[in-house]
Every structure is written in C-alpha cells, then in structure tokens.
Amino acid sequence: MIEAGQADLLLLSWLGVDLLNRGERAYRLLGCEVTFHGPPPGPGDTARYEIHVDGHAEHDGVLLFFFHYDCTVNGERRLSVRDGRAGFFTPAELAASGGVRWSPADSPPGEELPQDPPHVRCPAASFTAAQVRSLAQGRPAACFGRGWEATAAHIRTPRIDEGRLLLLHEVTAFDPSGGPWGRGYLRAETPVSPGDWFFAGHFKNDPCMPGTLMLQGGLQAMAFYLTAMGFTVERDGWRFEPVGEAPFTADCRGQATPGSGRIVYEVFVRGVSAGPEPALYAEVLGSVDGVKAFHGRNVALRLVPDWPLSQWRHTGGPAVEGGGIAVPREERGEPRPVAEADGFSFGRDSLLACAWGRPSEAFGPPYAVFDGTRKVARLPGPPYHFMSRVTSVTGRKGGMREGSEVVAEYDVPADAWYFREGDGRTMPCAVLLEVALQPCGWLASYVGSALTTATDLRFRNLDGSGTVPGEVTPGTGTVRTRARLTRVSRVGDMIIEAFDVACTADGAPLLAVSTVFGYFPSSSFADQPGLPVSAADRARLDEPCAYEADLTARRDPGQPGPMLRMLDRVTGYWPEGGRAGRGRLRAEKEVDPGAWFFRSHFFQDPVQPGSLGIEAMCQLLRHHLRESGLTAGIAFPRFVTTPPGTELSWTYRGQVTPASRRVRIEMEILEAEGTPEGAFALAEATLWNDDTCIYRVRGLGMRVVPGTADGTP
C-alpha cells in the first residue's frame, strides 16, 4: 500500500510534470477530504489506487494541482479522497507559513452529537511517557490505574500503535469536561529528533514528516481519549478505526522537519457516544513549535468489535504459555477425520474460533448474530484449551434436543506445560476435568442454547460427580471424550443443562462424570449469596493459628510450578482438628487480575476455572500428607488424585473474577492412613471468594505410592 502523497507524486511524474526541475521548491500536501468505507488492509491484502487529476494552476511560480482518488482493498472500496490540493513551495514560503487559520471559536459544535459520560472516571489529568507506552504495549491498567484492573485479564486489549508508529510521547492535559466548549479536551506532546525514522524516506534531500503521520498522531490522541473514558474496559479484543462513511477534512499549512523541536496534538471534543460502538467526534489540531501545521475537521473515531484470532492470523500472535496466551501448535501427524453439520467442519480452526474468534466461524451462519457487539459463551483458549477436534456429533444443530451427543478428541502433547508444571508423570486432575467438561460447553453451543434469547448469557458449571479410574501420561496419545445432553430445562432467560461424560484412551476408561451447567444473564451475577454456611464456618476463616507455610518460596518434589500453583500460603494447620479428628487446614492465594487463566477462561468473560479451584484443594491435601508424616518411608513418593474407589463431587455457586481479592480454602481430613507401601487421605473442602463460600467439594481422595528415581509413572 502506498501513502497518499506518494500516489500524488507518481501521478504527476506520469503526466510529465518535471518534479526535478522545480528549482528549490518542495512538494507539500495542502489538504483534502477523506472518507473511510471499511477497515484498513491487513498483511496479504492488495490495495489498488485510482488517482485522477482534476486540474492544475501556477501562480507566481507556485505549481498547484487538484486531484481525487479511491483506494480498493481486494476489490472493495475502503478509502476515498476528494478535493485534494497540493503544491510546490520554496523554503522561504514554507518558513513564512502562518499555519492553519482555525480556532475553536470559528466552529462551535451544535447539539446534534451525544455527550455521554465516561464509563470509568479517570482522576488523572496528565500521563507520563512511561504510562503512554504502557497503553501502547497493551497494559492500560498501568497507564490509568484504578478502574482499569479488569483489563489485565484482556486477551488483546484495544490499544494505540507501538514501536516506531507510536507518535505520542506524553499526554500533558486530559479533561472530559474541559476545552473551549466544555465537552472535553486532550493535549499530547512529542519531541522531534533529526534521527526520527520517517525523515530518511520522506523526502530525499527534503526531509519532513508525512502529513499522514500527523493525522495518525491525532487519531492516536483520540484513541487515548476514548480509552481514558473507560470505554475499552469491557471490550476485550476490540480495535479503533475511523467512523465509516463520515467525511472529514485535513488541512496542512506547516511542516515538521529535522530542525523542529516539538509537535503538540490537541483534541477538541465535539461529542462522545458510549455505544454500543463507542465513538469520539472531534477537531484535531497538530502544532509544530507553535505553528498550527495540521487541522483535522470533524474527525470521528470509534471502537469496533474484533477477535484475537482474526488479528493473530495476520501477526502470528504471541506464544508465551506462562503468560496465558499461547497460539496452539499445528496438528501433528496425519490429519484426523472431523465431524461436519450442514457443510460446516468442526476441526481445529472451528474450535479455536469458539474460543477466540468470530462466532460464525465456530458454528456457521446462525451464530453471525454474535459477530457484532453481542457476547456469547466461549470455550477456554490455550493454554487451557483441551479439544483438538470433534469426530462425531448427533442431534440437529440449533435443535436444543435432549439426547444430542458429541465425541471429541484431545491429542496429549508429550511435552505439555501441565506435565512440566506438575509432577512430570501424570496429567493434573484439573486438566483431566477440563478435557471432560469442555465438550459439554461445545455441545451446549452446538444445540443453539444462546440463540434462544436476545439476552446475552454466560455459561457456568454448577455441580458434578464422578470417578477417575485411570491416568493420563505423556505417552497416552489421544483422549476421547463422549458427552451426552441428558436434560434441558428453562426458566425465563436461565437455561439448565445436564450431561453424562466419559473419557477413554485406547478404550481404557479414564474418567466418568455426570455434570450440570447453566446459562445465566449477567444480572444473575450482580449479588451472588454463595453457598449456605454457619457462623462457625465463617469464624474458622480468621481463627488464629501459629502454623504458617509459604508455598511460593521453593519447589520441592511433588509441588507444582508457578503456573499451576494455586496457593500462596498455608495459614492454619490443626493436625487433630476437624470433625473426624484427623486434621484441618486453611490456605489462601491473592488474586492477580492478570493471571494467565483469566485470559484463557474466557474471552470477554474472565473467571477462574472451577477445576483450578479443585486443583488448589488437591495441593492443600498433598501438603497435609507431607506434613502429617504419612509419606515418611515411601521411596520417591508419587501422589495420585481421586484414586479408584472414591467418588469426587463438586458444587459451585459463585465465581472468582479479576475483581476478587483473595481465595481461601478450608479443608477437613476425614480419613487417613499410611504405611511404607503407601498412604491415603480423604477430605472435603470449601473455597471462599473473599468472604463468600462459593465451592464445596466432597470425596477428594489422594493416595501416595512409591515412585521411581527417574520420575516415570
């Protein structure tokens, strides 16, 4: 894609205008009217310009010409430029420019534009260069502070350009009710250096900053303003773009050269719309060392829905497992058969779209209703995504029929992160539960649960029970999960669905559970009471205890790595406590809004997976087995969660979100025994989100068996 000024110069050369013999005159764009008709092109797109000269004139040696052009991307018109004006000027004429003749008093805004208040009020009135860079790097909470904590869980937060294209250095004024019209004002400043990258290519022997970059700097200032108004906090994955079919004019009457000192961008707000697609309407002024060099009149910028998967198809995406955003590896070996319905295939691409992409790419045209501003239930994304393909599905798509069934496969990588973060020998119980439960979420979407209402619904696991007769090791290969929808009931916008699930590997049973999920409107989560508890239960949360153990200080054999560690410390241990007199423990973890699992589970609806709450309980039970001495004498002890003969059951009545502060676990040991040949413990536990009890787990069993020196199962 070529920049507008380059297109103009190419056209003049083709017409025979002698550019090299204009004396000491330099080409400069004077102005134009710009209209965007669609999103900008991406990598691999083909942009085509059709440029037309509308006329030319010469006055006192100054060549002026007038033009218009259109830009199409892959045959679709995306940009129109009309009333284009440019000329050739001497250095003296450029130096004598009085700048753009505009002031806010010349064009006070009318009452036709909305004046919506901020979504989150930002107390800051200015922002340092480090804070501006934080926003460009996708860390708005580091820029704006309190009120933006939820953005730490964003998978790909809306942001301004970074690197060489970051054209703002610092924001020296921000006031949502400021400016000459009292509708809002922002001022950003950027120093100019002779070494700035754009001088080397624009132009040869005549270095100056492209006017298009000055416009880009103004758009970045507008994007910063919208972000400071809090409109990106609940819009993970969205992006900024000029409002389509909204013409604006750009006037240029000055220049930034290697000898310039500072560019000041000012945003004079005409109107603000809170949505559903937030938009900012403004006048943008760019001044170079006090000269008004650029004026964008009636510029409009908005936030529009987008999807991380769509963006990462162009960029390749980050691949940092520990950071919680890992683009999954390509499928290895021969392609496996996948299920189809209505000509739509449910392979790897479809499943990733169900997590991170456009909903219609996950389930076909019926889900296009969610391709805009509406939200829909999602699968977890990597590294907590455990479906490789759907191999068969029965029941009509969108049919909401009991008896619908899916068979899904998960290819277990021998070097998966959870082996490394766990004991290196077996898949953690939390991951195996997810392997079983994620096909339930997929089937609930396939049968069209979210399509039955105009209200956006969230999907949550409510309870379940089952047994775990087998283990998954690095050599397992593929786990096959069969999930059957056994019951559907509905009250208003709330939908309750029950499933029977079985996981196998090479025909051997690994897990069998019955579980219940629910779809709920967002209003259902406003004031959740949690599970009923007694006053004594609540008092135990703060019961004094001299025992405390820091679980973050080191990693002993059998303890999880930092990514899988779900407890920070044990805050209480009573070896003879509890109803059975076998022991009672209490532990806690501070909630990090940027924790990897929030970015994986789920896009635009971050919650800690319930399975990781159970994992926290397993870790506390392992701690008891070690501290109680039950593992003494067992060579190379290996911990096996939920051994055969025990039934695990769970009940969830709440959620841990980025807004939570602390998770606490209360556990009672019901049975325990140990010999040199092995040990066993059975417990039940509750999980508290701050001061609310939200999980209860029964039948949590663990046995300890002798292992091997090399760590093999």
C-alpha positions in Angstrom: 0.0 0.0 0.0 1.4 3.4 -1.0 0.9 6.6 1.1 -1.3 9.3 -0.3 1.5 11.8 -1.1 3.5 9.1 -2.9 0.5 8.4 -5.1 0.2 12.1 -6.0 3.9 12.4 -6.9 3.7 9.2 -9.0 0.8 10.6 -10.9 2.5 14.0 -11.6 5.5 12.2 -12.9 3.4 10.1 -15.2 1.7 13.2 -16.5 5.0 14.7 -17.4 5.3 17.3 -14.7 9.0 18.0 -14.2 9.5 17.4 -10.5 13.2 17.6 -10.5 13.4 21.0 -12.2 11.1 22.9 -9.9 14.2 24.8 -8.6 14.3 24.7 -4.8 10.6 24.2 -4.5 9.4 21.3 -2.3 6.2 19.3 -2.7 3.6 19.6 0.1 0.1 18.4 0.6 -2.3 21.3 1.3 -5.5 19.4 2.2 -8.2 17.0 1.2 -11.5 15.4 2.3 -11.2 11.9 3.5 -13.8 9.2 3.8 -13.2 5.7 5.1 -15.6 3.0 3.8 -14.2 0.0 5.7 -11.4 -1.4 7.8 -7.7 -0.8 6.8 -6.0 -3.6 4.9 -4.0 -6.3 6.6 -1.0 -8.4 5.6 -1.6 -10.2 2.4 -4.3 -7.8 1.2 -3.9 -6.0 -2.1 -4.5 -2.3 -2.2 -5.2 -0.5 -5.5 -5.3 3.2 -6.1 -7.2 5.0 -8.9 -5.9 8.6 -9.0 -7.4 11.4 -11.1 -6.1 14.9 -11.7 -9.0 17.4 -11.6 -6.8 20.4 -12.7 -3.7 22.5 -12.1 -2.6 26.1 -11.9 0.5 28.1 -11.4 0.7 31.4 -9.6 4.0 33.4 -9.0 5.9 30.2 -9.7 3.9 28.0 -7.4 2.6 25.0 -9.1 -0.8 23.9 -7.6 -2.7 20.9 -8.7 -6.0 19.3 -7.6 -6.8 15.6 -7.5 -9.0 12.9 -6.1 -8.6 9.2 -5.8 -10.1 5.9 -4.4 -8.4 3.0 -2.8 -9.8 -0.5 -3.0 -8.7 -3.5 -1.0 -9.2 -6.9 -2.7 -11.7 -5.2 -5.0 -13.7 -3.4 -2.2 -13.6 0.3 -1.8 -12.1 1.3 1.6 -10.9 4.9 1.2 -12.0 7.9 -0.8 -10.1 11.2 -1.1 -11.8 14.2 -2.6 -10.9 17.9 -3.1 -7.2 17.0 -2.9 -4.8 20.0 -3.1 -1.0 20.1 -3.2 1.7 22.4 -4.4 5.5 23.1 -4.7 6.9 25.8 -2.4 10.2 27.5 -1.8 11.9 27.1 1.6 11.1 30.8 2.3 7.5 30.3 1.5 7.3 27.2 3.8 9.1 29.1 6.6 6.7 32.1 6.3 3.6 30.0 6.6 1.2 31.4 9.2 -0.3 28.0 9.8 -3.8 26.8 9.7 -6.3 29.6 10.1 -8.6 28.0 12.6 -9.6 28.5 16.2 -12.3 26.7 18.3 -14.4 29.9 18.2 -14.7 29.6 14.4 -16.8 26.4 14.6 -18.7 25.8 17.9 -20.4 22.4 17.9 -24.1 22.0 17.7 -26.4 19.9 19.8 -26.8 17.0 17.3 -24.0 14.9 18.8 -24.3 12.9 22.0 -22.5 13.9 25.2 -22.3 10.6 27.1 -20.3 10.5 30.4 -17.2 8.3 31.0 -17.8 4.6 31.6 -15.0 4.8 34.2 -13.9 8.1 35.6 -10.2 8.7 35.4 -8.8 11.0 38.1 -5.6 11.7 36.3 -5.2 14.9 34.3 -1.8 14.0 32.6 0.2 10.9 31.7 3.9 10.3 31.5 5.8 8.9 28.6 6.0 5.6 30.5 2.3 5.5 31.0 1.6 6.2 27.3 4.0 3.4 26.4 2.1 1.1 28.7 -1.1 1.7 26.8 0.7 1.1 23.5 2.0 -2.2 24.9 -1.4 -3.4 25.9 -1.3 -2.6 29.6 -4.0 0.0 30.2 -4.1 -0.7 33.9 -0.5 0.5 34.2 -1.5 3.7 32.4 -4.8 4.6 34.0 -4.7 2.8 37.4 -7.8 2.1 39.5 -10.9 1.2 37.5 -8.9 -0.5 34.7 -7.9 -3.6 36.7 -10.2 -5.8 34.6 -8.1 -5.0 31.5 -5.2 -7.1 32.9 -7.3 -10.1 32.0 -7.8 -9.0 28.4 -6.5 -11.3 25.7 -5.9 -8.5 23.3 -7.0 -5.1 24.7 -7.7 -2.2 22.4 -4.5 -0.1 22.2 -2.7 2.6 20.2 0.2 1.9 17.9 3.5 1.0 19.4 7.1 0.9 18.4 8.0 3.3 15.6 4.4 4.1 14.9 3.8 5.4 18.5 3.6 9.1 17.8 2.6 10.4 21.2 5.3 10.9 23.9 3.3 12.2 26.8 -0.2 13.5 27.5 0.0 16.8 29.3 -3.7 17.5 29.6 -6.9 15.4 29.8 -10.2 16.8 30.9 -13.5 15.2 29.9 -15.3 18.5 30.7 -12.6 20.8 29.6 -11.8 22.6 26.4 -13.3 25.8 24.9 -16.7 24.1 24.5 -16.7 22.3 27.9 -17.1 19.0 26.1 -13.7 17.5 26.6 -10.0 18.2 25.8 -6.8 16.4 25.4 -3.3 17.6 24.7 -0.4 15.3 23.8 3.2 16.3 23.1 6.1 14.6 21.2 9.7 15.9 20.7 11.1 15.9 17.2 14.6 14.5 16.6 16.7 14.6 13.5 17.1 10.9 13.8 13.3 10.2 13.6 12.8 7.3 11.2 10.4 8.9 8.8 12.8 11.7 7.8 15.1 9.1 6.0 12.4 8.3 3.4 10.2 11.4 3.1 11.6 13.0 1.0 15.1 12.6 -0.5 17.0 15.8 0.1 13.9 17.3 1.6 13.1 15.6 4.9 9.8 16.3 6.5 7.2 14.4 8.5 4.4 13.0 6.3 1.1 14.7 6.8 -0.5 11.2 7.1 1.6 10.5 10.2 0.5 13.8 11.7 -3.1 12.6 11.1 -2.2 9.2 12.6 -0.8 11.0 15.7 -4.1 12.9 16.0 -6.1 9.6 15.7 -3.8 8.1 18.5 -4.7 11.0 20.7 -8.4 10.4 20.1 -7.9 6.7 20.8 -6.2 7.6 24.1 -9.1 9.9 25.0 -11.7 7.1 24.4 -9.6 4.7 26.5 -9.2 7.3 29.3 -13.0 7.5 29.3 -13.1 3.8 30.2 -14.8 2.6 27.0 -12.3 -0.3 26.5 -12.6 -1.8 29.9 -15.4 -4.2 28.9 -14.4 -4.5 25.2 -11.6 -7.1 25.1 -10.5 -7.8 21.5 -12.0 -4.6 20.0 -10.0 -2.1 18.0 -10.0 1.5 16.9 -10.9 2.7 13.4 -12.2 5.9 11.8 -16.0 6.0 11.6 -17.1 4.8 8.2 -19.0 7.0 5.7 -18.1 10.1 7.9 -16.1 12.5 5.7 -13.6 14.8 7.4 -11.2 17.4 6.0 -7.5 17.6 6.6 -5.7 20.9 6.1 -1.9 21.2 6.1 -0.2 24.6 6.5 3.1 23.7 8.2 5.8 21.1 8.5 7.9 19.1 10.9 11.5 18.9 9.8 14.7 17.7 11.5 15.1 21.2 12.8 11.8 21.2 14.6 11.5 20.9 18.3 8.1 19.7 19.4 4.7 18.6 18.0 1.6 19.2 20.1 -1.6 17.3 19.3 -4.8 18.8 20.6 -8.2 17.1 20.6 -11.2 19.4 20.9 -14.2 17.2 21.7 -17.4 17.8 19.8 -19.3 14.7 21.0 -18.9 11.3 22.7 -21.1 8.3 22.2 -21.0 5.4 24.8 -22.1 2.8 22.3 -22.9 0.2 21.5 -19.9 1.1 19.4 -18.3 4.0 21.4 -17.2 6.9 19.2 -15.5 10.2 19.6 -16.2 13.3 17.4 -13.6 16.0 17.5 -11.4 18.7 15.9 -7.8 17.7 15.9 -5.0 20.3 15.8 -1.3 19.5 15.3 1.1 22.3 16.0 4.8 22.4 15.3 6.8 24.7 17.6 3.7 26.9 18.0 2.6 26.9 14.3 -0.7 25.2 13.6 0.5 22.8 11.0 -2.4 20.4 10.7 -6.1 20.6 11.3 -8.5 17.6 11.1 -12.1 18.9 10.9 -15.0 16.7 12.0 -12.8 13.7 12.7 -14.6 10.7 14.1 -13.0 7.6 15.7 -14.8 4.6 17.1 -14.3 1.2 18.8 -15.4 -1.8 16.8 -15.7 -5.5 17.7 -12.8 -7.7 16.6 -11.4 -11.0 17.7 -7.9 -12.0 18.8 -7.9 -15.0 16.4 -8.6 -12.7 13.4 -5.8 -10.4 14.4 -3.3 -13.1 15.1 -3.9 -14.7 11.7 -2.1 -11.7 10.4 0.5 -11.2 13.1 1.2 -14.8 14.2 0.2 -14.0 17.7 2.2 -14.3 20.9 3.3 -17.8 22.0 4.1 -17.5 25.7 2.5 -20.3 27.7 3.4 -18.9 31.0 1.7 -15.6 30.1 -1.5 -17.4 29.4 -1.7 -16.7 25.7 -0.2 -19.5 23.6 -1.1 -19.9 20.0 -1.6 -23.7 19.8 0.8 -25.8 17.8 -0.1 -27.2 14.4 -1.7 -30.6 14.4 1.0 -33.3 14.1 0.9 -36.4 12.0 -1.8 -37.4 9.6 -5.0 -35.3 9.6 -7.8 -36.9 11.6 -11.4 -37.1 10.4 -13.6 -34.4 11.8 -17.4 -34.1 12.1 -19.5 -31.9 9.8 -23.0 -30.5 10.0 -24.7 -28.5 7.3 -21.4 -28.4 5.4 -19.6 -26.9 8.3 -16.5 -28.7 9.7 -15.7 -28.8 13.4 -11.9 -29.2 13.3 -9.1 -27.2 14.9 -9.9 -23.9 13.3 -13.6 -24.1 14.3 -12.7 -24.9 17.9 -10.2 -22.1 18.2 -12.8 -19.7 16.8 -15.2 -20.9 19.5 -12.5 -19.7 22.0 -11.1 -16.6 20.4 -12.6 -16.0 17.0 -15.7 -14.8 15.2 -18.6 -16.9 16.5 -19.9 -17.6 12.9 -16.5 -19.2 12.2 -17.1 -21.6 15.1 -20.7 -22.7 14.3 -21.7 -21.2 11.0 -24.2 -18.6 9.8 -26.7 -19.0 12.7 -24.1 -17.6 15.1 -23.5 -14.5 12.9 -25.8 -12.6 15.3 -22.9 -12.7 17.7 -20.3 -11.4 15.2 -21.1 -7.8 16.3 -21.4 -6.2 19.7 -23.2 -9.2 21.4 -21.3 -11.6 23.6 -21.6 -15.4 23.6 -20.4 -18.3 25.7 -16.9 -19.4 24.7 -14.6 -22.4 25.0 -11.4 -21.7 27.0 -8.4 -20.6 24.9 -4.9 -22.0 25.0 -3.1 -22.9 27.2 -6.3 -24.1 28.9 -7.9 -25.4 25.6 -8.2 -29.2 25.5 -10.1 -30.1 22.4 -8.3 -31.0 19.1 -11.3 -31.9 17.0 -14.9 -33.1 17.1 -15.1 -36.5 15.4 -18.9 -37.1 15.6 -22.0 -35.2 16.6 -25.6 -36.4 16.7 -28.6 -34.2 17.1 -29.7 -31.2 14.9 -27.6 -28.1 15.1 -29.7 -25.5 16.9 -32.2 -28.1 17.9 -31.9 -27.9 21.7 -32.7 -31.6 21.9 -32.1 -34.0 24.8 -30.0 -37.0 23.6 -27.7 -34.8 21.4 -24.2 -36.2 21.7 -20.6 -35.2 20.8 -17.4 -37.2 20.6 -14.3 -35.0 20.8 -10.6 -35.9 20.8 -7.7 -34.2 22.6 -4.1 -35.0 21.4 -2.0 -35.0 24.5 1.4 -33.4 23.8 4.2 -35.3 25.5 5.8 -32.0 26.4 2.6 -30.2 27.6 3.1 -27.4 30.0 1.0 -29.1 32.7 3.4 -32.1 32.8 6.2 -29.7 33.4 4.3 -27.7 35.9 3.0 -30.8 37.7 4.9 -33.9 38.7 6.1 -34.6 35.2 4.4 -38.0 35.2 0.6 -37.6 35.0 -2.0 -35.0 33.8 -3.2 -33.0 36.8 -6.8 -33.7 37.9 -7.8 -30.1 36.9 -6.7 -30.6 33.3 -8.5 -34.0 33.1 -11.7 -32.4 34.4 -11.4 -29.8 31.6 -10.8 -32.4 29.0 -14.1 -33.9 30.1 -16.1 -30.7 30.6 -15.1 -28.6 27.6 -17.0 -30.8 25.1 -20.1 -30.2 27.2 -19.7 -26.4 26.6 -19.2 -27.0 22.9 -22.3 -29.2 22.7 -24.4 -26.6 24.6 -23.4 -24.1 21.9 -24.0 -26.5 19.0 -27.6 -27.2 20.0 -28.2 -23.5 19.9 -28.7 -22.6 23.6 -27.6 -19.0 23.2 -29.7 -18.5 20.1 -33.0 -18.9 22.0 -32.9 -15.4 23.6 -32.0 -11.8 22.7 -30.3 -11.5 26.1 -26.5 -12.3 26.3 -25.9 -15.3 28.5 -22.9 -16.5 30.5 -22.2 -20.3 30.8 -21.2 -21.8 34.2 -20.6 -25.2 35.6 -22.9 -25.8 38.6 -22.1 -29.2 40.0 -20.9 -32.7 39.1 -19.8 -36.0 40.4 -17.8 -38.9 39.1 -14.9 -41.3 39.3 -11.3 -41.2 37.9 -10.3 -44.8 37.2 -7.3 -44.0 35.0 -4.3 -41.7 34.5 -3.1 -39.7 31.5 0.7 -39.7 31.0 3.0 -38.1 28.4 2.7 -41.3 26.4 -1.1 -41.5 26.4 -1.6 -40.1 22.9 -5.2 -39.2 22.4 -8.0 -38.8 24.9 -11.5 -39.4 23.6 -14.5 -37.7 25.3 -18.1 -38.6 24.7 -20.6 -36.1 26.2 -24.4 -36.6 26.0 -27.0 -33.9 26.8 -29.5 -35.7 29.1 -31.7 -32.9 30.3 -32.7 -29.3 29.3 -34.9 -27.0 31.4 -35.6 -23.3 31.2 -37.0 -20.6 33.4 -37.1 -17.2 31.7 -33.6 -16.5 30.3 -32.0 -19.1 32.5 -31.2 -22.5 30.9 -30.1 -25.5 32.9 -28.5 -28.5 31.0 -27.2 -31.8 32.3 -24.6 -34.1 30.7 -23.2 -37.5 31.1 -19.5 -37.7 30.2 -16.9 -40.5 29.7 -13.2 -40.1 28.8 -11.2 -43.0 27.4 -7.7 -43.6 25.9 -7.3 -46.6 23.6 -10.6 -47.9 25.1 -9.4 -47.8 28.7 -11.6 -45.7 31.0 -10.1 -42.5 32.4 -13.0 -40.6 33.9 -16.8 -40.8 34.1 -18.9 -37.9 35.4 -22.4 -36.5 35.4 -22.5 -32.7 35.5 -24.8 -29.7 35.3 -24.2 -26.4 33.6 -26.3 -23.3 33.4 -26.8 -20.3 31.1 -27.4 -17.1 33.0 -27.9 -13.4 32.2 -25.3 -11.0 33.5 -27.7 -9.6 36.1 -27.7 -13.0 37.9 -24.1 -12.4 38.9 -24.6 -9.0 40.5 -25.1 -10.2 44.1 -24.4 -13.9 44.5 -25.0 -15.2 48.0 -22.9 -18.3 47.5 -23.3 -21.5 49.5 -25.0 -21.5 52.9 -22.6 -21.7 55.8 -22.9 -21.5 59.5 -21.4 -18.8 61.8 -18.9 -21.4 63.0 -17.8 -22.0 59.4 -17.3 -18.3 58.9 -15.4 -17.9 62.2 -12.9 -20.5 61.2 -11.6 -18.2 58.3 -10.0 -16.0 60.9 -9.2 -18.4 63.7 -5.7 -17.7 65.0 -3.0 -20.4 64.3 0.7 -20.4 65.0 1.4 -22.5 61.9 2.1 -20.9 58.6 3.9 -22.2 55.5 5.0 -20.1 52.5 4.3 -22.2 49.3 5.9 -19.8 46.9 9.5 -19.8 48.4 10.6 -23.0 46.8 9.5 -26.0 44.7 10.1 -29.3 46.4 9.4 -32.6 44.6 5.7 -33.1 44.2 4.9 -29.3 44.4 3.6 -27.5 41.3 5.4 -25.0 39.3 4.4 -21.3 39.3 1.9 -21.5 36.5 0.0 -24.4 38.2 0.5 -23.3 41.8 -2.9 -22.2 43.1 -2.0 -21.5 46.7 0.4 -18.9 48.2 0.5 -20.0 51.8 -1.0 -22.2 54.4 -2.4 -20.0 57.2 -3.6 -22.7 59.5 -2.9 -26.4 60.3 -4.6 -28.2 63.2 -3.3 -31.9 63.0 -6.1 -33.2 65.2 -8.8 -30.8 64.2 -11.9 -31.3 62.2 -15.0 -33.5 62.9 -13.1 -36.7 62.5 -10.1 -35.5 64.5 -7.8 -36.3 61.5 -6.8 -32.8 60.7 -7.9 -29.4 59.5 -6.1 -27.0 57.2 -6.6 -23.4 55.9 -4.8 -21.8 52.9 -5.1 -18.8 50.7 -4.0 -17.1 47.5 -4.0 -13.5 46.5 -5.9 -13.0 43.2 -3.9 -11.5 40.4 -6.2 -9.8 37.8 -3.5 -10.6 35.2 -3.3 -14.3 36.0 -2.9 -16.4 32.9 -6.1 -18.4 33.5 -8.3 -15.3 33.3 -7.0 -14.6 29.8 -7.7 -18.2 28.9 -11.1 -18.7 30.5 -13.0 -17.0 29.0 -12.6 -14.4 26.2 -14.7 -11.3 27.3 -15.9 -13.2 30.4 -12.8 -13.9 32.6 -13.3 -16.2 35.5 -11.1 -18.7 37.3 -11.9 -22.2 36.1 -13.6 -24.2 38.8 -11.2 -27.1 38.0 -8.3 -24.9 39.2 -10.2 -24.4 42.5 -10.2 -28.2 42.9 -6.5 -28.2 42.0 -5.9 -25.8 44.9 -7.6 -28.2 47.2 -5.5 -31.1 45.8 -2.4 -29.1 46.5 -3.5 -28.5 50.1 -4.3 -32.2 50.6 -0.8 -33.0 49.3 0.6 -30.6 51.8 -1.2 -32.4 54.6 0.1 -35.8 53.5 3.7 -34.5 53.6 3.3 -32.5 56.9 1.5 -35.3 58.7 4.3 -37.7 58.2 2.2 -40.2 56.2 4.7 -40.1 53.3 7.6 -41.0 55.5 9.4 -44.1 54.4 7.8 -44.1 50.9 10.5 -44.2 48.3 10.2 -41.4 45.7 6.5 -40.7 46.7 4.1 -40.2 43.9 0.7 -38.5 44.6 -2.4 -39.9 42.8 -5.5 -37.8 43.0 -9.0 -39.3 43.2 -7.9 -42.9 43.2 -10.2 -45.7 42.1 -13.0 -46.4 44.6 -13.6 -42.7 45.5 -16.3 -40.5 44.0 -15.5 -36.9 43.6 -18.4 -34.4 43.8 -18.4 -30.6 43.5 -20.9 -27.8 43.8 -20.2 -24.3 42.5 -22.4 -21.3 43.5 -20.1 -18.3 42.6 -17.1 -17.3 40.7 -13.6 -15.9 41.2 -13.0 -12.9 38.8 -10.3 -10.3 38.3 -12.1 -8.1 40.8 -11.7 -10.7 43.5 -9.0 -10.0 46.1 -8.3 -13.3 47.8 -9.2 -17.0 47.6 -9.2 -19.1 50.7 -9.5 -22.9 51.2 -10.9 -24.6 54.3 -10.3 -28.4 54.4 -11.1 -31.2 56.8 -9.4 -34.6 56.7 -12.0 -37.4 57.0 -9.8 -40.5 56.6 -6.0 -41.0 56.6 -3.6 -43.9 56.9 -0.1 -44.6 56.0 2.5 -47.5 55.7 5.9 -47.8 54.0 4.0 -49.3 51.0 1.7 -46.3 50.6 -0.6 -43.7 52.2 -4.1 -42.5 51.7 -6.2 -39.5 52.7 -9.8 -38.4 52.1 -11.1 -34.9 52.6 -13.8 -32.4 51.9 -13.2 -28.7 51.4 -14.8 -25.3 50.7 -13.4 -22.4 48.6 -14.2 -18.9 49.6 -14.1 -15.9 47.3 -13.2 -13.1 49.7 -15.9 -13.6 52.3 -18.3 -15.7 50.3 -18.2 -19.5 50.2 -18.7 -20.5 46.6 -17.4 -24.1 46.1 -17.9 -27.2 48.1 -16.0 -30.4 47.2 -16.6 -33.8 48.7 -14.8 -37.2 48.2 -11.4 -35.6 47.5 -9.1 -38.5 47.8 -5.4 -38.9 47.3 -3.1 -41.8 47.7 0.7 -41.9 47.8 2.6 -44.7 46.1 6.3 -45.5 45.7 7.7 -43.9 42.5 10.9 -44.3 40.6 14.1 -42.3 40.7 13.8 -41.2 37.1 10.2 -39.9 37.6 8.4 -42.3 35.3 4.9 -43.4 36.2 
